[in-house]
Amino acid sequence: MRNLLRVILPAVLLLTLLNHSALAQTKIATVDMRQLFDNYYKTRLAQAALQERSAQLTKDDNSMKDDLKKATEDYQQLLEKASDPAISTDERDRRKQAAADKLKQLGERRAAIEQYDRTGQATLSDQLQHMSEKIRADIQAAVSSRAKAGAYTIVLNTASEGINLGSANITVPSPVVYSSGGTDLTAEVLKQLNAGAPIDMNTTNSAPAISPVLPQPNTNRP
């Protein structure tokens, strides 16, 4: 038994020393990814571009719907005229055909508006996805750069994350329960990210979330 302990105890002590050595070599820092994303000047540029595109789509959508409303009123007038008992049978048939032609045009216009809405929403969604991925890639590269410069082994995100489950949004807390703040790289990374920002860009306040208002599909029917 004593011989067995003589073999095991040195091994345990060696493993303990090795673990302590590995922990001593591990240098951990933190960063707030939400702050970086919101205050990166390219996020603001992307937000402005998406809002401008969204506003143009909404303007076009409203214009087409106004035209559809006017065409619907014309159709209703044609129906009323076709029901005039004072006109001849031939004139009544002519007016009914004109009303039928107008109804067909209304259907085509409505379909065109709905297709425009779907295409616009898909385009904005794709742009949002592309811009978000590009911005996150920039941030990831900047964080990696600062971590390597400071010889940090691990960088943990202190920001909570949101997950959409249908209509519900669930906030997932950060795995970082405590941080002294002394190893927070957020300010350094943000300074690096915004080094090339235009001089008129205000990057001190949080940018609004990138979520443009999309035009809603037309649901009116004559």
Secondary structure as UniProt FT lines:
FT   HELIX           2..25
FT   STRAND          28..31
FT   HELIX           33..39
FT   HELIX           41..82
FT   TURN            85..86
FT   HELIX           89..149
FT   TURN            150..151
FT   STRAND          154..157
FT   STRAND          161..165
FT   TURN            166..167
FT   STRAND          168..172
FT   TURN            182..183
FT   HELIX           186..193
FT   HELIX           194..196
FT   TURN            199..200
//
